Amino acid sequence: MDGGAGHTNRFEGSASAHTVVQAGQVHGGVHFHQEPMPTVVPRQLRGDVRHFVNRGRELSRLGTLLAEDRQDAQAVPVAVITGTAGVGKTSLALHWAHAVRSRFPDGQLYANLRGHSAASPASPEAVLSGFLQDLGVPSAHVPAEPERRETMFRSLLADRRMLVVLDNAADSAQVRPLLPAAPGCLVVVTSRDDLSGLVSRLGALRLEVTTLQTADAVALLRAATADYRARDRRADLAELARLCAGLPLALRIAAERAATWATMPMGELIDDLREESARWNLLTVDAEEGADAMRSVFEWSYQALPAPAARLFRLLGLHPGNEFGLPAVASLTGSTPPQARALLDTLVRAHLLERRPAGRYEFHDLLRDFAAELVRREESEAERTKALGRCLAWYLHTADAAQSTLAPFDRYRLDDRIPAPAATLAFDGHDAAFRWYRTESANLVTAVRTAADTGFPAIAWRLAVVLRAVYMHHNAFDDWVATARIAVDAAGRAREPAGRAEALENLGKAAFQALRLDEAEESHRAALAIRRHIGDRRGTARSINALGLLGLRRRRLDEAASHFAESAEIFRELGDSRWTALMRCNLAEALCELGRHEEAVEIVERALTDFRRLGDHFGEGNALWLLSWARRQAGDPDAADRAISNALAIAGREDNQVWRGHWLAEAAKVKQAQGDPAEALRLFQESAAVQRRLGDAAREAAALDGAGEAYQALGRHDEAAELHSRAVAALRALDAPWRLAGALEHLAAAFGPLGRAEAARAARTEALRLLGTFDDPQAVESARRVARHLDDGA
């Protein structure tokens, strides 16, 4: 355990956060239930585009993907819509998707892959995590490994008819992991890249969207201005379309300005735009086709804004991301939310921003780049620094409010170095905090990076460390590692040694859970050195505990026990009874692994008393699990039975299926020790079923292996061999050598009564090889036992 609240850190195999929770158990209203995951029907398409014109050829070609007599009817149809920026790729994709969505009754998924946005492109792993949660998978059960996320996603879509829209892709590599395998699904991808890999390898249908022909561009302008300027001459509209280069984004912005200035003759508006075009033609050289026209329209529309709205537009170029909510905008501008909302509405009406659901707003990539240029051009460095500092501080303190709600026992307690803005959010419960995190997750990563790159290193490392508790509980490994690495460098530049130690510990935890153990050890040792140098006793104890957890993971058990004992003593001297109890439980776990069960009993009973006095139910449950393990191995299964029954009662009261699944396996082992293999079998099977629902492949395999032992005790050798074989295959795939060695030994024992002597010998030989990689007493004893069987010819 790492102080969070008593979740065990014993681990072999999958790197899922629900398997290794380094800072404690799940808190804050996250509930796990025994029922199968509900079937969720997502409806995620963004709104259809107003005044959509023509594109008849493209719509007709997209329609061929729905034909029932397609030659490749067993493959997932994929449409790739490509074209230059602002040409209307997303509009076409959404318009067609809305038209055909009734053909996909199981729902529609949408993701902006941010291929060209201010934030980094979305990683496929992060998009898959979002899709899985949108399909009903609890965040704590999303697998950490990219491959397992892909297989889970494809499994969930296997028998469904779903439409998947992947907008603004950077390249084919970003898209491939997000493709379902079920022929009943259909995927639409938009990108500035031609995505030739999808076309050549998957046979995707590619549509290149070009600029609108004059007739279609005029039709769009007429449709958008009809309620305000019905008498404009076609020749004037054609000239306006020419100045917009036939690009729908520019046409819609121009149409909005024309509608706003309804009494101004179209000729005067066109003259204004011609002047902007001439100015930009002088300033730009070898611009991408249509880019100079687009920038001219942007400048033309911007100059017509009221001064307060124009300032907001350019300040938004500082925001770390293309999409944002009202409170963040209010902090950026130093205004009240009602003031900010009024100005945002002005920008929406000018088509310089798009309104999104739930009070959100979004830039087109090109408009965001334009705003970023404007703010550098028209705002002083001091004003830019002040505005960005307010925005980053808002993200820091709102993230702090979210972590306090989502993971109160694991939170990093923020100091008062960075004052909190007035618009900082508060959350009334887990769901509200988690929704905010999900919505802002991309902006949070970009905010850490932006803070580090723009002179706010103190905010950068604090924000990364604040996010740790959230990332830990929601399997956000990619974001966690990315922000943790930025934080280490930022804390160094901030010249805050305690902060650098905290950032190093954060990186160590992220690396540990991602199974990058060398990096984890290097980070924790560096944090320990700093903390010892500055006299931080509490931090020193935490770093020593982290090294103990690494010792457990690597089965360097004597080393682990030594670290836990040292950490416990420091916390005792500090008078922190809860942390002392946590460290004693970690020590007891190492002693159990070493076979020193009587010592473990004495230590864990003292910790159990402290947890009960403190009212820490999670710590109490974990201590009871350890007590059962130690009592069982010490030869007192009845006492073990009482302990694990009490632990399961706590899991039931807390509705925590993660703990229940783990402790059921110990209850089954107790029944085995009591001579009741039938009840042991039932409990192992129940544990395996819970772990399967939770997505914990390593613990499911261990439960299957235990069920095989129960079958063996019942004389049902065929069933035993089948379950042991399944466990061996799973543990081999998970690279879990300690558990794999045990499962191989059990498999060999099951093969014996079936007369499969060669298979038994092969299994024992592999087990002996694996056991030879460990040097702890348990491994040595197991190796001797396996060697004796081999010497006996078994």
Secondary structure, DSSP 8 states (H G I E B T S, - for coil): --SSS-------S---TTT--TT----SS----SS-------B------TT----HHHHHHHHGGG-TT-TTTTS--EEEEE-STTSSHHHHHHHHHHHHGGG-TT-EEEEE--TTSSS----HHHHHHHHHHHTT--GGGS-SSHHHHHHHHHHHTTT---EEEEEEE--HHHHGGG----TT-EEEEEESS--HHHHHHH--EEEE-----HHHHHHHHHHHHTTT-TT--HHHHHHHHHHTTT-HHHHHHHHHHHHHTTTS-HHHHHHHHHHHHHHHHHH-SS--TTHHHHHHHHHHHHHTS-HHHHHHHHHGGGSSSSEEEHHHHHHHHT--HHHHHHHHHHHHHTTSSEEETTTEEE--HHHHHHHHHHHHHHS-HHHHHHHHHHHHHHHHHHHHHHHHHH-TTT-----SSS---TT----SSHHHHHHHHHHHHHHHHHHHHHHHHTT-HHHHHHHHHHHHHHHHHTT-HHHHHHHHHHHHHHHHHTT-HHHHHHHHHHHHHHHHHTT-HHHHHHHHHHHHHHHHHHT-HHHHHHHHHHHHHHHHHTT-HHHHHHHHHHHHHHHHHHT-HHHHHHHHHHHHHHHHHHT-HHHHHHHHHHHHHHHHHHT-HHHHHHHHHHHHHHHHHTT-HHHHHHHHHHHHHHHHHHT-HHHHHHHHHHHHHHHHHTT-HHHHHHHHHHHHHHHHHHT-HHHHHHHHHHHHHHHHHTT-HHHHHHHHHHHHHHHHHTT-HHHHHHHHHHHHHHHGGGT-HHHHHHHHHHHHHHHTT--SHHHHHHHHHHHHHHHTT-
